[in-house]
């Protein structure tokens, strides 16, 4: 291998690992972690040694080469512009303390640093979860004291936009796209010159409902819901038990489409309403770019469904060319970020210098 890379992507109950040669995947593994095992650790950062040892045991001996870099999934850091970041002490300290929140992705940089330090190579993260490139206009909510936040699937959004830019023969930083990441959560973004200048809050409160999440809601309904259910229960329902899960007890589009095939008209109505809301949001984010776009990119797990796309397209074809890139290739996106830095196509940013 000419450009061996170790990629680490920690999730709530699993750790995905892969070895790449440049942008070519050579090997991958998903290590499952039982809930009982993880309960032993009071904080996410306490899992570092356990997950590190699991990774070491999983990598085949023939692939334990001298990697040129180790790349981890970016976790909850301070809101900042996106890009590739070199893991430094300031970043490690914020992640260990969970200064900006507890999340399994915080372990990405911590584990990557552990391997990189041992080998004397750099450790990077790419497009962390807290990437924030909003304009001042994008932040205003209409209520003093409430600010719109940039929370999106930044890693995949920018990765697919880079690929489409290459496909159409344009420099990524010269492009303007609307990118719709359609998965368990939905992020629809205005991407201008490589920056996410506006996006719905894909977790709580904005945009279309998704297979799991509530999306934007009538305010009086929200107020009544909080009064009746309480704050914490409402938060749980809106973020994990809404959309398809709320109506049908499943987050699977495939299962909902099966219900439709069996004649379930409620399933058809809810599926079509989701598509309708997604289409409206795509139109809104094209407007944020004043209609001057290089195309619309549809990505995420829902993009695998040809039926879903056939319902969506008639709403949005007038806006411009549509590019479909199904799935969410996070491991490849992480590798691509490192390769850009190693090939001097992009300069890695330093977290501690962005205070």
C-alpha positions as CSV (number, residue, x, y, z in Angstrom):
1,X,0.0,0.0,0.0
2,X,1.3,3.4,-1.0
3,X,-1.0,5.6,1.2
4,X,-2.1,3.4,4.1
5,X,-4.7,5.0,6.4
6,X,-6.5,3.8,9.6
7,X,-10.0,5.1,9.8
8,X,-12.0,5.0,13.1
9,X,-15.7,5.9,13.5
10,X,-17.2,5.3,17.0
11,X,-20.9,5.0,17.4
12,X,-23.2,4.5,20.4
13,X,-22.9,0.7,20.5
14,X,-20.3,0.0,17.8
15,X,-16.9,1.1,16.4
16,X,-16.5,1.0,12.7
17,X,-12.8,0.7,11.6
18,X,-11.3,0.4,8.2
19,X,-7.9,0.4,6.4
20,X,-7.6,2.4,3.2
21,X,-4.9,2.7,0.6
22,X,-5.5,6.3,-0.3
23,X,-9.3,6.4,-1.1
24,X,-9.5,2.6,-1.8
25,X,-10.9,0.6,1.0
26,X,-8.8,-2.5,1.8
27,X,-10.5,-3.9,4.9
28,X,-13.3,-3.0,7.2
29,X,-14.9,-4.2,10.4
30,X,-17.7,-3.2,12.7
31,X,-17.1,-4.0,16.4
32,X,-20.2,-4.4,18.4
33,X,-20.3,-3.3,22.1
34,X,-22.9,-4.6,24.4
35,X,-25.0,-2.2,26.5
36,X,-23.9,-4.1,29.6
37,X,-20.2,-3.6,28.8
38,X,-20.6,0.1,28.1
39,X,-22.6,0.6,31.3
40,X,-19.3,0.1,33.2
41,X,-18.0,3.5,32.0
42,X,-19.6,6.5,33.6
43,X,-18.5,8.9,30.8
44,X,-17.9,8.3,27.1
45,X,-14.2,9.2,27.4
46,X,-13.8,6.4,30.0
47,X,-14.4,3.9,27.1
48,X,-11.1,5.0,25.4
49,X,-8.9,2.1,26.7
50,X,-11.6,-0.5,26.2
51,X,-12.4,0.5,22.6
52,X,-8.7,1.0,21.7
53,X,-8.0,-2.6,22.8
54,X,-11.0,-3.9,20.8
55,X,-9.6,-2.2,17.7
56,X,-6.1,-3.6,18.2
57,X,-7.4,-7.1,18.5
58,X,-9.6,-6.7,15.4
59,X,-7.0,-5.5,12.8
60,X,-5.4,-8.4,10.9
61,X,-1.7,-8.7,11.5
62,X,-0.9,-8.2,7.8
63,X,-2.6,-4.8,7.9
64,X,-0.8,-3.5,10.9
65,X,1.5,-1.5,8.7
66,X,3.0,2.0,9.3
67,X,-0.1,4.1,8.5
68,X,0.6,7.5,7.1
69,X,-2.2,9.0,9.2
70,X,-5.0,7.9,11.5
71,X,-8.4,9.6,11.0
72,X,-11.2,9.7,13.5
73,X,-14.8,10.8,13.3
74,X,-15.2,14.4,14.5
75,X,-17.1,14.8,17.8
76,X,-18.8,17.6,19.7
77,X,-16.4,20.5,19.7
78,X,-17.0,24.2,19.7
79,X,-19.0,25.5,16.7
80,X,-16.5,26.3,14.0
81,X,-16.0,26.2,10.2
82,X,-15.6,22.9,8.6
83,X,-12.6,21.2,7.0
84,X,-9.8,18.8,8.1
85,X,-8.4,19.3,11.6
86,X,-5.2,18.0,13.0
87,X,-5.9,16.5,16.5
88,X,-4.1,18.7,19.1
89,X,-4.1,19.0,22.8
90,X,-6.8,21.6,23.0
91,X,-9.1,19.3,21.0
92,X,-8.3,16.3,23.2
93,X,-8.9,18.3,26.4
94,X,-12.4,19.5,25.2
95,X,-13.3,15.9,24.1
96,X,-12.1,14.3,27.4
97,X,-14.1,16.8,29.4
98,X,-17.1,16.6,27.0
99,X,-17.1,20.3,27.2
100,X,-19.7,20.6,24.4
101,X,-21.6,17.4,25.2
102,X,-21.3,13.7,25.6
103,X,-21.4,11.7,22.4
104,X,-19.7,8.5,21.1
105,X,-18.1,10.4,18.2
106,X,-16.0,12.2,20.8
107,X,-13.9,9.1,21.0
108,X,-12.9,9.4,17.3
109,X,-10.1,11.9,17.9
110,X,-9.1,10.4,21.2
111,X,-8.6,6.9,19.7
112,X,-7.0,8.2,16.5
113,X,-4.5,10.2,18.7
114,X,-3.6,7.1,20.7
115,X,-2.7,5.2,17.5
116,X,-1.0,8.1,15.8
117,X,1.2,9.0,18.9
118,X,2.4,5.4,19.0
119,X,3.4,5.4,15.4
120,X,4.7,9.0,15.2
121,X,2.2,10.0,12.4
122,X,-0.5,12.7,12.3
123,X,-4.1,12.2,13.5
124,X,-7.0,14.1,11.9
125,X,-10.7,14.5,12.1
126,X,-12.9,15.7,9.2
127,X,-16.0,17.9,9.2
128,X,-16.9,17.5,12.9
129,X,-20.5,17.2,14.0
130,X,-20.4,20.8,15.2
131,X,-19.3,22.4,11.9
132,X,-21.0,25.8,11.8
133,X,-20.7,28.1,8.7
134,X,-24.0,30.0,9.0
135,X,-24.3,33.5,7.8
136,X,-25.7,36.1,10.2
137,X,-29.1,35.9,8.4
138,X,-29.2,32.2,8.9
139,X,-29.0,32.5,12.7
140,X,-32.0,34.8,13.3
141,X,-35.0,32.9,14.5
142,X,-37.6,35.7,15.0
143,X,-37.6,35.3,18.8
144,X,-34.9,37.1,20.9
145,X,-32.9,34.6,22.9
146,X,-33.5,31.8,20.4
147,X,-30.8,31.3,17.8
148,X,-30.9,28.9,14.8
149,X,-28.1,26.4,15.1
150,X,-26.1,24.6,12.4
151,X,-26.6,20.9,13.1
152,X,-26.3,18.7,10.1
153,X,-24.8,15.7,8.4
154,X,-21.8,17.8,7.4
155,X,-19.3,15.0,6.6
156,X,-21.6,13.3,4.1
157,X,-23.0,16.6,2.7
158,X,-19.6,17.9,1.8
159,X,-18.2,14.6,0.6
160,X,-20.9,14.0,-2.0
161,X,-20.7,17.7,-3.1
162,X,-17.0,17.3,-3.7
163,X,-17.7,14.2,-5.8
164,X,-20.4,15.9,-7.9
165,X,-18.2,18.9,-8.4
166,X,-15.5,16.7,-9.8
167,X,-18.2,15.0,-12.0
168,X,-19.3,18.3,-13.5
169,X,-15.7,19.5,-13.9
170,X,-15.9,22.4,-11.4
171,X,-13.6,23.3,-8.5
172,X,-15.5,22.5,-5.3
173,X,-15.0,26.0,-3.8
174,X,-16.7,27.5,-6.9
175,X,-19.9,25.4,-6.7
176,X,-23.4,26.1,-5.3
177,X,-25.5,23.0,-4.4
178,X,-28.6,22.1,-2.5
179,X,-27.8,18.9,-0.7
180,X,-30.5,16.7,0.8
181,X,-29.3,14.1,3.2
182,X,-32.2,11.8,3.7
183,X,-31.8,9.2,6.4
184,X,-33.1,8.6,9.9
185,X,-32.6,12.3,10.3
186,X,-32.9,14.7,7.4
187,X,-30.5,17.6,6.6
188,X,-31.2,19.9,3.6
189,X,-28.5,22.4,3.1
190,X,-27.5,25.4,1.0
191,X,-23.9,24.7,0.1
192,X,-22.1,27.8,-1.3
193,X,-18.4,27.8,-2.2
194,X,-17.8,24.8,0.0
195,X,-19.6,26.1,3.1
196,X,-23.0,25.1,4.6
197,X,-24.4,28.6,4.8
198,X,-27.9,27.4,5.9
199,X,-29.5,24.1,6.8
200,X,-32.5,22.9,8.8
201,X,-31.9,21.6,12.3
202,X,-31.9,17.9,11.5
203,X,-32.3,16.8,15.1
204,X,-34.9,19.0,16.7
205,X,-37.2,21.7,15.4
206,X,-36.7,22.4,11.7
207,X,-37.4,21.0,8.3
208,X,-39.4,18.0,7.2
209,X,-40.2,15.1,9.5
210,X,-38.0,12.1,9.0
211,X,-38.3,8.3,9.7
212,X,-37.5,9.1,13.3
213,X,-37.8,12.8,13.9
214,X,-40.6,15.3,14.1
215,X,-39.3,18.2,12.0
216,X,-41.0,21.6,12.2
217,X,-44.3,21.6,14.1
218,X,-47.2,24.0,14.8
219,X,-46.0,25.9,17.8
220,X,-49.3,25.6,19.8
221,X,-49.1,21.9,19.3
222,X,-45.6,21.8,20.7
223,X,-46.6,23.9,23.7
224,X,-49.5,21.6,24.5
225,X,-47.3,18.5,24.0
226,X,-44.7,19.8,26.5
227,X,-47.4,20.6,29.0
228,X,-48.9,17.1,28.8
229,X,-45.8,15.0,28.4
230,X,-43.1,17.0,30.1
231,X,-39.9,18.4,28.7
232,X,-37.6,15.3,28.7
233,X,-40.3,13.0,27.3
234,X,-41.2,15.5,24.6
235,X,-37.6,15.8,23.6
236,X,-37.3,12.0,23.3
237,X,-40.4,11.7,21.3
238,X,-39.6,14.5,18.9
239,X,-36.0,13.2,18.3
240,X,-36.4,9.4,18.2
241,X,-40.1,8.4,18.2
242,X,-41.7,10.6,15.5
243,X,-42.1,10.2,11.8
244,X,-42.4,6.6,10.6
245,X,-41.6,5.4,14.1
246,X,-44.4,7.4,15.6
247,X,-47.0,6.3,13.0
248,X,-45.9,2.7,12.3
249,X,-43.3,1.7,15.0
250,X,-40.5,1.3,12.4
251,X,-37.9,3.7,10.9
252,X,-37.5,1.5,7.8
253,X,-38.8,3.0,4.5
254,X,-38.7,-0.5,3.1
255,X,-41.2,-1.7,5.7
256,X,-43.5,1.3,5.2
257,X,-43.4,0.7,1.4
258,X,-44.4,-2.9,2.1
259,X,-47.4,-1.6,4.1
260,X,-48.3,0.5,1.1
261,X,-48.1,-2.5,-1.2
262,X,-50.5,-4.3,1.1
263,X,-53.0,-1.5,0.8
264,X,-52.3,0.6,3.9
265,X,-53.5,4.0,2.8
266,X,-52.3,5.7,6.0
267,X,-48.8,4.6,5.2
268,X,-49.1,6.0,1.7
269,X,-50.3,9.3,3.0
270,X,-47.6,9.6,5.6
271,X,-44.8,8.6,3.1
272,X,-46.1,11.1,0.5
273,X,-46.4,13.8,3.1
274,X,-42.7,13.3,4.0
275,X,-41.7,13.6,0.3
276,X,-43.9,16.7,0.0
277,X,-42.2,18.3,3.0
278,X,-38.7,17.4,1.7
279,X,-39.5,18.9,-1.7
280,X,-40.7,22.2,-0.1
281,X,-37.5,22.3,1.9
282,X,-35.3,21.8,-1.1
283,X,-37.1,24.7,-2.8
284,X,-36.5,26.9,0.2
285,X,-32.8,26.2,0.3
286,X,-32.5,26.8,-3.5
287,X,-34.1,30.2,-2.8
288,X,-31.4,30.8,-0.1
289,X,-28.9,30.5,-3.0
290,X,-31.1,32.9,-5.1
291,X,-31.9,30.0,-7.5
292,X,-28.3,30.0,-8.8
293,X,-27.3,26.4,-8.3
294,X,-25.1,23.8,-10.0
295,X,-27.6,21.1,-9.0
296,X,-29.5,19.3,-6.3
297,X,-27.8,16.3,-4.7
298,X,-29.9,13.6,-3.1
299,X,-28.0,11.4,-0.6
300,X,-28.6,9.2,2.5
301,X,-30.4,5.9,2.9
302,X,-33.8,6.9,1.6
303,X,-32.2,7.7,-1.8
304,X,-31.9,3.9,-2.4
305,X,-35.7,3.7,-3.0
306,X,-36.6,4.3,-6.6
307,X,-40.3,4.7,-5.7
308,X,-39.4,7.4,-3.1
309,X,-37.3,9.3,-5.7
310,X,-40.0,8.9,-8.4
311,X,-42.5,10.8,-6.2
312,X,-39.9,13.4,-5.2
313,X,-38.5,14.3,-8.6
314,X,-41.6,15.9,-10.2
315,X,-41.6,18.5,-7.4
316,X,-38.0,19.6,-7.9
317,X,-36.9,19.0,-11.5
318,X,-37.7,22.6,-12.4
319,X,-34.9,23.7,-10.1
320,X,-32.0,22.1,-12.1
321,X,-30.1,18.9,-12.6
322,X,-30.5,16.2,-9.9
323,X,-27.6,14.0,-8.8
324,X,-28.4,10.9,-6.7
325,X,-25.7,9.5,-4.4
326,X,-27.4,6.9,-2.1
327,X,-26.1,6.0,1.3
328,X,-23.7,7.6,3.7
329,X,-20.0,6.7,3.0
330,X,-18.5,8.2,6.2
331,X,-15.4,6.0,6.1
332,X,-14.6,7.0,2.6
333,X,-15.3,10.7,3.4
334,X,-12.8,10.5,6.3
335,X,-10.2,8.9,4.1
336,X,-10.7,11.5,1.4
337,X,-10.1,14.3,3.9
338,X,-6.8,12.9,5.0
339,X,-5.7,12.2,1.4
340,X,-6.3,15.9,0.5
341,X,-4.1,17.0,3.3
342,X,-1.3,14.4,2.7
343,X,-1.3,15.4,-1.0
344,X,-1.2,19.1,-0.1
345,X,-4.5,19.8,-1.8
346,X,-5.9,21.2,1.5
347,X,-4.2,22.5,4.6
348,X,-5.2,21.0,7.9
349,X,-6.6,23.4,10.5
350,X,-5.5,23.5,14.1
351,X,-8.3,23.5,16.6
352,X,-6.2,25.2,19.4
353,X,-5.5,28.2,17.0
354,X,-9.2,28.8,16.4
355,X,-10.0,30.0,19.9
